[in-house]
Amino acid sequence: MSDTIHYQDAEGLKKLISPELGAWSPSVKVTQDMINQFAELSGDRMWLHVDVERCKTQSPFGGKTIAHGFLLLSMISRFQTLPDVSTIVTGYRHMMNYGSDKLRFLNPVVVDSEIRARSRIKDIEVANGKTKVTSETELAAVGSDKPALIYEMAFVFV
């Protein structure tokens, strides 16, 4: 495969699709400070996220607080596990976030967990002068055999 592929080259772009998720990224620790900062930013101050003392006696998650699902989602960009498609694909004027096709929060992540992610290019559609790329990312706590979240994101080259 060539080092670059034109954004309208459907056959060439299809070679980027993978049936398997890629390798795990390096991990990042989810701290209580991160959770608290996200709670302030988002306005979601539910006790399971921010009340450490209450969680010691009432949390069903081992007496610990848990990270917000949307905090975990917002961290996905830290885990670049796909090839940088913006440098492989050529000939486009703009690359834009097109939105999400799927988002599932499957398992909680307790404070001080190390999390990591892995991704794949799931689908590519070329039509009407645009190229839509759909990626799938799985994020999980290190040591867990179950993902915390699965996210499909689409972006478009025009």
C-alpha positions as CSV (number, residue, x, y, z in Angstrom):
1,M,0.0,0.0,0.0
2,S,1.2,3.5,-0.8
3,D,2.2,5.8,2.0
4,T,-0.8,8.1,1.2
5,I,-4.3,7.6,-0.2
6,H,-6.5,10.1,-1.9
7,Y,-9.7,10.7,0.1
8,Q,-11.8,9.7,-2.8
9,D,-9.9,6.4,-3.5
10,A,-12.5,4.0,-2.1
11,E,-10.5,0.9,-2.9
12,G,-7.3,2.2,-1.4
13,L,-9.1,3.5,1.7
14,K,-10.8,0.1,2.3
15,K,-7.4,-1.3,3.1
16,L,-7.4,0.7,6.3
17,I,-10.4,-1.2,7.6
18,S,-9.5,-3.8,10.2
19,P,-11.7,-6.6,11.6
20,E,-9.6,-6.6,14.8
21,L,-9.0,-3.9,17.4
22,G,-5.4,-2.8,17.5
23,A,-2.8,-2.9,20.3
24,W,-3.5,-1.4,23.7
25,S,-2.3,2.1,24.3
26,P,-0.1,3.1,27.2
27,S,-2.3,3.5,30.3
28,V,-3.3,6.6,32.2
29,K,-4.3,6.7,35.9
30,V,-7.8,8.1,36.7
31,T,-7.3,10.1,39.9
32,Q,-9.9,11.6,42.3
33,D,-8.6,15.1,41.3
34,M,-9.5,14.3,37.6
35,I,-12.9,13.1,38.6
36,N,-13.5,16.2,40.8
37,Q,-12.4,18.6,38.0
38,F,-14.7,16.9,35.6
39,A,-17.6,17.1,38.1
40,E,-17.0,20.9,38.4
41,L,-16.8,21.3,34.6
42,S,-19.8,19.2,33.8
43,G,-22.0,20.0,36.8
44,D,-22.4,16.2,37.6
45,R,-21.5,16.1,41.3
46,M,-23.3,12.8,42.0
47,W,-21.9,11.4,45.3
48,L,-20.6,8.2,43.6
49,H,-18.1,10.4,41.8
50,V,-17.1,12.9,44.4
51,D,-18.0,11.9,48.0
52,V,-15.0,9.8,49.0
53,E,-16.1,9.4,52.6
54,R,-19.7,8.4,51.8
55,C,-18.4,5.9,49.2
56,K,-16.2,4.2,51.8
57,T,-19.5,2.9,53.4
58,Q,-22.1,3.1,50.7
59,S,-20.5,2.6,47.3
60,P,-21.2,-0.8,45.7
61,F,-17.8,-0.5,43.9
62,G,-15.5,-1.6,46.7
63,G,-16.0,1.5,48.8
64,K,-14.5,3.7,46.1
65,T,-15.7,6.5,43.9
66,I,-16.1,5.9,40.2
67,A,-15.2,8.0,37.1
68,H,-18.0,9.6,35.1
69,G,-18.6,7.8,31.9
70,F,-18.3,11.1,30.0
71,L,-15.0,11.7,31.6
72,L,-13.7,8.4,30.2
73,L,-15.2,9.3,26.8
74,S,-13.5,12.7,26.8
75,M,-10.1,11.0,27.5
76,I,-10.2,8.8,24.4
77,S,-8.3,11.4,22.4
78,R,-5.3,10.8,24.8
79,F,-5.1,7.2,23.6
80,Q,-4.1,7.6,19.9
81,T,-4.0,3.9,18.8
82,L,-5.1,4.4,15.2
83,P,-2.7,5.4,12.4
84,D,-2.9,9.2,12.0
85,V,-5.4,9.1,9.1
86,S,-5.1,12.8,8.6
87,T,-1.5,12.2,7.3
88,I,-2.3,9.1,5.3
89,V,-5.3,10.5,3.5
90,T,-4.6,13.3,1.0
91,G,-6.5,15.7,-1.3
92,Y,-9.1,16.8,1.2
93,R,-9.9,20.4,2.3
94,H,-11.3,19.7,5.7
95,M,-11.6,16.9,8.2
96,M,-14.5,17.2,10.6
97,N,-15.9,15.3,13.5
98,Y,-19.2,13.9,12.2
99,G,-20.5,12.5,15.5
100,S,-21.1,9.2,17.2
101,D,-22.8,6.1,15.8
102,K,-22.6,4.1,19.1
103,L,-21.7,4.7,22.7
104,R,-22.1,2.2,25.5
105,F,-20.9,2.5,29.1
106,L,-20.5,-1.2,30.1
107,N,-18.5,-1.2,33.3
108,P,-17.6,1.3,36.0
109,V,-14.0,2.5,36.4
110,V,-13.0,3.0,40.1
111,V,-10.8,5.8,41.2
112,D,-7.0,5.2,40.8
113,S,-7.6,2.6,38.0
114,E,-5.2,2.6,35.1
115,I,-7.1,2.8,31.9
116,R,-6.1,2.2,28.3
117,A,-7.8,1.9,24.9
118,R,-7.5,0.2,21.6
119,S,-9.1,1.1,18.3
120,R,-9.7,0.1,14.7
121,I,-11.1,1.6,11.5
122,K,-14.5,-0.1,11.2
123,D,-15.9,1.3,8.0
124,I,-15.2,3.8,5.2
125,E,-17.8,5.2,2.8
126,V,-16.9,7.4,-0.2
127,A,-19.9,9.2,-1.8
128,N,-20.9,12.6,-3.1
129,G,-17.4,14.2,-2.7
130,K,-17.1,13.1,0.9
131,T,-15.4,10.3,2.7
132,K,-16.8,9.1,6.0
133,V,-14.5,7.1,8.3
134,T,-16.0,5.2,11.2
135,S,-13.7,4.1,14.0
136,E,-14.4,1.9,17.0
137,T,-12.6,2.3,20.3
138,E,-12.7,0.1,23.4
139,L,-11.6,1.6,26.7
140,A,-10.9,-0.6,29.7
141,A,-9.3,-0.7,33.1
142,V,-5.9,-2.5,33.1
143,G,-6.5,-6.0,34.4
144,S,-10.2,-6.1,33.4
145,D,-11.4,-8.4,30.7
146,K,-14.5,-6.3,30.2
147,P,-14.5,-2.9,28.5
148,A,-15.6,0.2,30.4
149,L,-16.9,1.7,27.2
150,I,-17.2,1.1,23.5
151,Y,-17.4,4.1,21.2
152,E,-17.9,4.4,17.5
153,M,-17.0,7.8,16.1
154,A,-17.3,9.1,12.5
155,F,-15.3,11.8,10.9
156,V,-15.6,13.2,7.4
157,F,-13.1,14.3,4.8
158,V,-14.4,16.9,2.3
